Amino acid sequence: MLFTRIQTQWRTGMNGATGLDYHGVGAAVQMMGETMTPELFSDIQIMERAALKAMQRKQ
């Protein structure tokens, strides 16, 4: 559910998404009443890499 809530936090460049804005992600986590733990951050990065790969395949 968190990953869908942070879908507006992508940094983009000339070739599309480059990664998540971690400051925005942290703010979203706090607004949801959650705590950014090392485990949660690692999980977000895993999903971020998978999403970037999927987006690159579409291009």
C-alpha positions, 0 to 999 in steps of 0.5 A: 500500500505504501508504494502506491502512496508514494507514486508521485515521488518519482524524480524524472529526467529527459529519459523518464524516471530516475529514482524516488525522491527519498525526502518525499518518501520519508514525508509520506511514510510519516504522514501515514503514521509509520516509521522509516526503519532500515528494513522498510527503506530496504523494501522500498529500494527493492520495489524502486529498482523493480519498477525502474526496470519495468519502466525501462523495458517499456521504453 
